[in-house]
Each structure stands twice: as C-alpha cells, then as structure tokens.
Amino acid sequence: MTNNLAEAVRAQAAQLGFNLVGITPAKPSPTLAAYQAWVEAGMYGEMGYLARPDRQARRQDLNVIVPNVRSLIIVALDYRTQPIPASLLNDPSRGRIAAYAWGIDYHDLMTPRLQELANWLQAQIAEPVQQRVYVDTGAILERSHAQQAGLGFIGKNTMLISPRRGSFFFLGEILTTYEFADYDQPAPPTMCGSCSRCLQACPTKAFPKPHVLDARRCISYLTIEYKGSIARELRPQMANWIVGCDVCQDVCPWQRFGVQSQESAFFPIDHDRAAPPLASLLTLDPAGFGERYGEAAISRLKRDRLVRNACVAAGNWRDPAILPLLAPLLHDASSLVREHAAWAIGRNFDDSSVMLLQQALQTETEPSVRNELQQSLHERSAC
C-alpha cells in the first residue's frame, strides 16, 4: 500500500465525500511575509488571535504544531446548495445569510470525516505517525498551503479558487509526520488576469488592493466576528446582509464552473434559513435564538449580534411598517441592540420615529446609545 499511498489517500478522501484533495510537503507558506505585513497593518480588526505570537510561531514553523511534520493533506468540501430565488435574497424585508451558513455547522460535519481519514492513514502505515486535524481552526495559512497542494489559486478577493469548482467550499487539513513518495504540484499563484470584478463589487470597499482584505470593512467580519458597534458610515452599505457576505464570490467569473454540493446537511431546511424575514429576527429572545439556530452554522453569533445585524438591515429597508417591532428594542437588555435599533428607527421616515427616539433619550443612560439617539434625532431634524 505504501508505494501508492498518496493515490490511495485521494481515493479514500473522495469516498468520505471530500470534493478535492491535495498533498504537499510541510514547508513554510510562500505568503507568510504578506500575512505578517497584513497583521502589522492592523487589518485583522478585533480578531486578536490572528496576531498572537504563539500562533504566529506555528504559522512560521509547522513543527511547532506537530514535531517532525512532513506532509499536509488538504481537503475541500463544496457547500453551495440549490439556488435561492434572487427575488427572495434581494427582498429588503428579509435578511440575507451567506451560503456557508444555510445548513448545519460545517465543523460538525467535516471534523469527524477528516479524523476518519487520518485514522485510515495511520492504519496503512507500519510505523506510528503523529497527526493533527484542523477544520478552519488551526494557526496555519490553509489557503496558501491548499494552493501549494494544487487545489486552486488565490484570487484577488483572497479566496482560494478552483478552476474546476469555483470557490464555494470549505477547507480542512491533516498535518502528519508521514513523508509521501510523491506530492501534488502547486497550482498557479493566481489566474485572475486583468479581472477585478470582486474588488469593484465589494459594497464596503474592503479591498485596499488586489489580494489584500481589510477585515475591518468586510461585511462578513462585521456581521460575524465583530462584537461591537458597526461604524455608521458602513451600515448603509451592508444592505440586507445579516450573516456573512457572498458578493466577492458571486461576481467571480470562475463561479460558472461552480458545483452544487451534494451534502444534504448544508441545504437550508427552507428558504427562511437563507433569507429570514426581518420581523422574525427582531422579536428573537435568547431562548428563541437557541431553538431556531442551535445546530446551525450561525449559532456562534448569539442572539444579540444577530438582532444587531437585523436592525441594520431594517434601517436599510426604511419601511415605517417595521417600526412597531423596532420600538421595543430601544429598551432591550443589550446596549448593542438598543444602539442599532435607534439607528434603524432614525432611518425609517415616519413622524412617530422622532417621538420614539425622544422618549428613549429621556431614560437611556448608556453613553454609546445616547450618542446614537442624539445623532439620529439630529439627522431627522435636518431632513
């Protein structure tokens, strides 16, 4: 078996449901210097774990993770499922969720399969090997290593793009001390040519230049990772995105080769899982959030951040009909929710919105919320 083990690994990975697999030597990432420059520029926002010295040490030397590591096995799993009608996704009365979060949490699906592949590999080898499995959790530059393993190239939108499948897939990897007799050839560093559709289409202009993403302006970061108050100047650009964003992937010409996922667990149970009515989100309490999204990929947001995002989308809808659902949020237990509800109410052009803001200002004590109430009232008076 060991003479053809690399090919056997590829076959076993396919049998486990992975759509792409590549094997590459465990060498330093060719994009390490660019990543360090990105960190030094502060573009990671509040994702402090990306800049931690101990994690930087792992990215620089994979032996810190697995001593004497020799190889990386990189797998990809498609997640884009059946098309959702554009009329539904673009309906301003609904929140829009990125395709990766339509189904269950991908970690729960991929990690056991990847561990099964690692266990299978160990069973094929006479001597014991040390291995580590990651699914989007390790301190390694997985897209760069995936490019080295031949899975695809890095696009100007910083995504790994497969010329055969587009970019709607998850990555996972096995670090192993086993040294294969042959490895996959790297993919080209990039195949974008003169195309810059992704850079031009980004609603918040989060790409200061090709291949560089400023997370602080990225809708995916703002709606998922960021726990604070979303900058007022960015809120109008977020449209109805409430969890993630697919714009820079959707516009990419390579998506014409995209493949629909066959994983039923990634399919939305209904259209509301991809584009829920804002009215259903603005009334969520913590218990309701857990009941609805407990096993979903967006469960990590928790209730307050999801309602914050729904308030931004409601503000961009600008329909007075939503005011009765926004008004109670001015007294929500979360100051984060109260602040964004105030902004949304200020954006809904109805005479009653001024009264709601004024009444809330009389009792509000949190400085950030008071500031938002005052700014919203000032903007309404200037109309």
C-alpha positions as semicolon CSV with decimal commas, in nm:
position;residue;x (nm);y (nm);z (nm)
1;M;0,000;0,000;0,000
2;T;0,277;0,248;0,087
3;N;0,409;0,256;-0,271
4;N;0,082;0,411;-0,390
5;L;-0,031;0,564;-0,063
6;A;-0,076;0,916;-0,198
7;E;-0,320;0,792;-0,460
8;A;-0,494;0,576;-0,201
9;V;-0,537;0,881;0,024
10;R;-0,701;1,069;-0,260
11;A;-0,938;0,780;-0,326
12;Q;-1,025;0,741;0,041
13;A;-1,088;1,115;0,077
14;A;-1,326;1,102;-0,219
15;Q;-1,503;0,804;-0,064
16;L;-1,555;1,008;0,253
17;G;-1,724;1,276;0,047
18;F;-1,448;1,533;0,002
19;N;-1,456;1,700;-0,338
20;L;-1,091;1,800;-0,368
21;V;-0,777;1,662;-0,205
22;G;-0,411;1,751;-0,241
23;I;-0,090;1,655;-0,065
24;T;0,201;1,894;-0,019
25;P;0,529;1,895;0,174
26;A;0,513;2,069;0,511
27;K;0,710;2,376;0,414
28;P;0,668;2,740;0,520
29;S;0,387;2,918;0,340
30;P;0,501;3,137;0,048
31;T;0,252;3,403;0,165
32;L;0,386;3,424;0,520
33;A;0,556;3,762;0,471
34;A;0,241;3,909;0,318
35;Y;0,037;3,779;0,611
36;Q;0,274;3,934;0,863
37;A;0,252;4,268;0,681
38;W;-0,128;4,240;0,692
39;V;-0,117;4,181;1,067
40;E;0,121;4,472;1,121
41;A;-0,122;4,696;0,930
42;G;-0,394;4,606;1,181
43;M;-0,631;4,477;0,915
44;Y;-0,738;4,184;1,132
45;G;-0,967;4,412;1,334
46;E;-1,057;4,265;1,671
47;M;-0,961;3,909;1,577
48;G;-0,665;3,927;1,810
49;Y;-0,594;3,556;1,788
50;L;-0,467;3,615;1,434
51;A;-0,181;3,826;1,571
52;R;-0,092;3,629;1,883
53;P;0,284;3,550;1,899
54;D;0,227;3,182;1,979
55;R;0,004;3,140;1,674
56;Q;0,247;3,334;1,459
57;A;0,518;3,089;1,563
58;R;0,303;2,799;1,439
59;R;0,246;2,965;1,104
60;Q;0,617;3,022;1,064
61;D;0,713;2,666;1,154
62;L;0,460;2,382;1,133
63;N;0,691;2,173;1,353
64;V;0,564;2,379;1,645
65;I;0,224;2,218;1,584
66;V;0,343;1,866;1,501
67;P;0,712;1,796;1,567
68;N;0,886;1,646;1,263
69;V;0,583;1,714;1,044
70;R;0,648;1,613;0,684
71;S;0,323;1,649;0,493
72;L;-0,009;1,830;0,472
73;I;-0,318;1,665;0,331
74;I;-0,564;1,936;0,227
75;V;-0,928;1,858;0,150
76;A;-1,217;2,068;0,024
77;L;-1,591;2,017;0,059
78;D;-1,844;2,201;-0,157
79;Y;-2,115;2,386;0,034
80;R;-2,316;2,590;-0,218
81;T;-2,654;2,419;-0,248
82;Q;-2,958;2,473;-0,468
83;P;-3,011;2,829;-0,589
84;I;-3,235;3,051;-0,380
85;P;-3,453;3,287;-0,589
86;A;-3,283;3,623;-0,629
87;S;-3,615;3,794;-0,562
88;L;-3,608;3,640;-0,215
89;L;-3,243;3,717;-0,138
90;N;-3,276;4,077;-0,253
91;D;-3,606;4,140;-0,073
92;P;-3,522;4,425;0,171
93;S;-3,780;4,295;0,418
94;R;-3,566;3,984;0,460
95;G;-3,218;3,939;0,600
96;R;-2,964;3,772;0,375
97;I;-2,739;3,493;0,500
98;A;-2,420;3,381;0,325
99;A;-2,443;3,037;0,165
100;Y;-2,194;2,876;0,404
101;A;-2,443;2,920;0,691
102;W;-2,758;2,784;0,528
103;G;-2,717;2,443;0,687
104;I;-2,553;2,287;0,991
105;D;-2,218;2,397;1,131
106;Y;-1,962;2,265;0,883
107;H;-1,714;2,188;1,161
108;D;-1,955;1,926;1,293
109;L;-1,969;1,756;0,954
110;M;-1,610;1,783;0,835
111;T;-1,410;1,720;1,150
112;P;-1,525;1,359;1,209
113;R;-1,468;1,274;0,842
114;L;-1,124;1,427;0,841
115;Q;-1,035;1,242;1,159
116;E;-1,158;0,922;0,995
117;L;-0,923;0,989;0,704
118;A;-0,636;1,045;0,947
119;N;-0,717;0,719;1,128
120;W;-0,734;0,535;0,798
121;L;-0,392;0,672;0,701
122;Q;-0,241;0,554;1,027
123;A;-0,379;0,206;0,966
124;Q;-0,199;0,188;0,631
125;I;0,142;0,268;0,779
126;A;0,353;0,021;0,974
127;E;0,520;0,275;1,199
128;P;0,331;0,513;1,429
129;V;0,284;0,867;1,297
130;Q;0,190;1,190;1,470
131;Q;-0,103;1,374;1,316
132;R;-0,320;1,679;1,374
133;V;-0,656;1,755;1,215
134;Y;-0,787;2,107;1,156
135;V;-1,109;2,239;1,007
136;D;-1,074;2,616;0,985
137;T;-0,929;2,629;1,337
138;G;-0,554;2,586;1,312
139;A;-0,289;2,855;1,312
140;I;-0,181;2,777;0,958
141;L;-0,228;2,965;0,632
142;E;-0,454;2,698;0,489
143;R;-0,543;2,869;0,161
144;S;-0,177;2,915;0,080
145;H;-0,099;2,553;0,164
146;A;-0,402;2,445;-0,041
147;Q;-0,261;2,635;-0,338
148;Q;0,069;2,454;-0,287
149;A;-0,126;2,126;-0,281
150;G;-0,277;2,207;-0,619
151;L;-0,636;2,270;-0,510
152;G;-0,659;2,614;-0,663
153;F;-0,517;2,965;-0,688
154;I;-0,560;3,267;-0,462
155;G;-0,797;3,521;-0,613
156;K;-0,781;3,897;-0,582
157;N;-1,063;3,858;-0,328
158;T;-0,820;3,645;-0,117
159;M;-1,036;3,334;-0,170
160;L;-0,899;3,001;-0,285
161;I;-1,050;2,943;-0,630
162;S;-1,058;2,609;-0,806
163;P;-1,069;2,639;-1,186
164;R;-1,290;2,329;-1,176
165;R;-1,526;2,421;-0,890
166;G;-1,521;2,793;-0,815
167;S;-1,469;2,895;-0,451
168;F;-1,775;2,786;-0,253
169;F;-1,605;2,515;-0,050
170;F;-1,468;2,458;0,299
171;L;-1,109;2,354;0,370
172;G;-0,965;2,107;0,617
173;E;-0,619;1,964;0,667
174;I;-0,421;1,683;0,824
175;L;-0,067;1,754;0,940
176;T;0,127;1,428;0,953
177;T;0,481;1,311;1,020
178;Y;0,448;1,065;0,731
179;E;0,654;1,157;0,425
180;F;0,493;1,061;0,096
181;A;0,688;0,938;-0,202
182;D;0,520;1,190;-0,430
183;Y;0,329;1,515;-0,386
184;D;0,088;1,721;-0,589
185;Q;0,219;2,008;-0,797
186;P;0,129;2,360;-0,681
187;A;-0,145;2,547;-0,864
188;P;-0,052;2,880;-1,024
189;P;-0,033;3,160;-0,763
190;T;-0,317;3,342;-0,939
191;M;-0,529;3,315;-1,253
192;C;-0,729;3,636;-1,225
193;G;-0,562;3,815;-1,513
194;S;-0,692;4,169;-1,554
195;C;-1,029;4,089;-1,395
196;S;-1,115;4,294;-1,087
197;R;-1,490;4,238;-1,059
198;C;-1,464;4,133;-0,695
199;L;-1,275;4,448;-0,596
200;Q;-1,524;4,673;-0,771
201;A;-1,832;4,491;-0,640
202;C;-1,744;4,496;-0,270
203;P;-2,015;4,712;-0,107
204;T;-1,789;4,846;0,168
205;K;-1,468;4,873;-0,040
206;A;-1,287;4,628;0,186
207;F;-1,005;4,558;-0,062
208;P;-0,739;4,831;-0,047
209;K;-0,559;4,648;-0,327
210;P;-0,573;4,309;-0,501
211;H;-0,514;4,011;-0,270
212;V;-0,550;4,225;0,043
213;L;-0,868;4,232;0,253
214;D;-0,918;4,488;0,527
215;A;-1,136;4,285;0,762
216;R;-1,245;4,600;0,943
217;R;-1,457;4,691;0,641
218;C;-1,567;4,342;0,539
219;I;-1,935;4,262;0,584
220;S;-1,854;3,904;0,682
221;Y;-1,630;4,027;0,961
222;L;-1,873;4,296;1,071
223;T;-2,171;4,062;1,092
224;I;-1,998;3,753;1,232
225;E;-1,669;3,823;1,408
226;Y;-1,711;4,180;1,525
227;K;-1,885;4,214;1,860
228;G;-1,908;4,592;1,883
229;S;-2,094;4,879;1,725
230;I;-2,080;4,876;1,346
231;A;-1,947;5,205;1,208
232;R;-2,233;5,430;1,099
233;E;-2,074;5,501;0,762
234;L;-2,064;5,128;0,680
235;R;-2,418;5,039;0,785
236;P;-2,594;5,171;0,470
237;Q;-2,355;4,971;0,250
238;M;-2,448;4,644;0,418
239;A;-2,793;4,633;0,255
240;N;-2,976;4,330;0,396
241;W;-2,674;4,111;0,473
242;I;-2,713;3,984;0,829
243;V;-2,472;3,687;0,839
244;G;-2,168;3,698;0,615
245;C;-2,150;3,815;0,255
246;D;-2,103;3,638;-0,079
247;V;-2,068;3,936;-0,312
248;C;-1,698;3,899;-0,397
249;Q;-1,754;3,530;-0,473
250;D;-2,082;3,567;-0,661
251;V;-1,937;3,809;-0,916
252;C;-1,627;3,598;-0,988
253;P;-1,629;3,456;-1,344
254;W;-1,480;3,130;-1,217
255;Q;-1,810;3,058;-1,043
256;R;-1,951;2,948;-1,376
257;F;-1,768;2,623;-1,302
258;G;-1,920;2,601;-0,956
259;V;-2,060;2,266;-0,847
260;Q;-2,370;2,222;-0,633
261;S;-2,299;2,050;-0,305
262;Q;-2,441;1,703;-0,256
263;E;-2,430;1,733;0,122
264;S;-2,791;1,741;0,238
265;A;-2,678;1,881;0,575
266;F;-2,572;2,202;0,401
267;F;-2,913;2,253;0,238
268;P;-3,139;2,509;0,405
269;I;-3,439;2,344;0,567
270;D;-3,648;2,614;0,399
271;H;-3,596;2,946;0,223
272;D;-3,620;3,130;0,553
273;R;-3,290;2,973;0,658
274;A;-3,124;3,161;0,370
275;A;-3,332;3,478;0,384
276;P;-3,538;3,505;0,704
277;P;-3,800;3,779;0,739
278;L;-3,656;4,064;0,945
279;A;-3,975;4,065;1,151
280;S;-3,894;3,715;1,275
281;L;-3,544;3,819;1,382
282;L;-3,627;4,144;1,558
283;T;-3,851;3,957;1,800
284;L;-3,597;3,688;1,890
285;D;-3,507;3,637;2,253
286;P;-3,209;3,421;2,362
287;A;-3,426;3,113;2,407
288;G;-3,586;3,158;2,067
289;F;-3,246;3,205;1,907
290;G;-3,118;2,881;2,056
291;E;-3,427;2,691;1,949
292;R;-3,409;2,815;1,592
293;Y;-3,034;2,816;1,530
294;G;-2,888;2,578;1,788
295;E;-2,730;2,342;1,532
296;A;-2,684;2,596;1,255
297;A;-2,355;2,750;1,150
298;I;-2,471;3,092;1,271
299;S;-2,527;2,975;1,628
300;R;-2,189;3,119;1,726
301;L;-2,320;3,473;1,668
302;K;-2,552;3,453;1,967
303;R;-2,877;3,644;1,980
304;D;-2,752;3,999;2,039
305;R;-2,526;4,015;1,734
306;L;-2,788;3,865;1,506
307;V;-3,050;4,115;1,623
308;R;-2,793;4,396;1,586
309;N;-2,743;4,290;1,225
310;A;-3,117;4,266;1,169
311;C;-3,154;4,623;1,296
312;V;-2,902;4,743;1,038
313;A;-3,093;4,561;0,763
314;A;-3,420;4,710;0,891
315;G;-3,264;5,055;0,878
316;N;-3,168;4,993;0,517
317;W;-3,521;4,871;0,437
318;R;-3,652;5,210;0,553
319;D;-4,013;5,099;0,579
320;P;-4,223;5,250;0,860
321;A;-4,411;4,921;0,883
322;I;-4,119;4,775;1,080
323;L;-4,129;5,046;1,350
324;P;-4,360;4,853;1,587
325;L;-4,100;4,575;1,601
326;L;-3,803;4,810;1,639
327;A;-3,958;5,021;1,914
328;P;-3,934;4,757;2,191
329;L;-3,566;4,710;2,109
330;L;-3,496;5,063;2,234
331;H;-3,541;4,907;2,579
332;D;-3,360;4,580;2,510
333;A;-3,126;4,443;2,777
334;S;-2,836;4,471;2,530
335;S;-2,697;4,820;2,475
336;L;-2,561;4,695;2,143
337;V;-2,913;4,614;2,027
338;R;-3,054;4,942;2,161
339;E;-2,793;5,144;1,974
340;H;-2,857;4,982;1,638
341;A;-3,232;4,988;1,690
342;A;-3,206;5,365;1,739
343;W;-3,021;5,399;1,410
344;A;-3,278;5,186;1,229
345;I;-3,568;5,387;1,372
346;G;-3,398;5,709;1,267
347;R;-3,376;5,574;0,912
348;N;-3,747;5,492;0,892
349;F;-3,917;5,807;0,772
350;D;-4,228;5,827;0,987
351;D;-4,330;6,101;1,228
352;S;-4,365;5,852;1,510
353;S;-3,997;5,762;1,485
354;V;-3,895;6,103;1,625
355;M;-4,118;6,055;1,926
356;L;-3,977;5,707;1,987
357;L;-3,620;5,838;1,981
358;Q;-3,701;6,132;2,208
359;Q;-3,873;5,912;2,463
360;A;-3,583;5,667;2,467
361;L;-3,335;5,952;2,516
362;Q;-3,512;6,058;2,835
363;T;-3,437;5,728;3,010
364;E;-3,126;5,597;2,835
365;T;-2,806;5,607;3,044
366;E;-2,555;5,422;2,825
367;P;-2,330;5,684;2,654
368;S;-2,297;5,497;2,324
369;V;-2,674;5,457;2,294
370;R;-2,741;5,818;2,394
371;N;-2,496;5,932;2,130
372;E;-2,675;5,724;1,866
373;L;-3,014;5,858;1,972
374;Q;-2,887;6,216;1,953
375;Q;-2,726;6,165;1,613
376;S;-3,039;6,002;1,474
377;L;-3,257;6,286;1,604
378;H;-3,019;6,543;1,457
379;E;-3,030;6,375;1,118
380;R;-3,410;6,360;1,128
381;S;-3,431;6,730;1,209
382;A;-3,208;6,807;0,911
383;C;-3,440;6,625;0,669
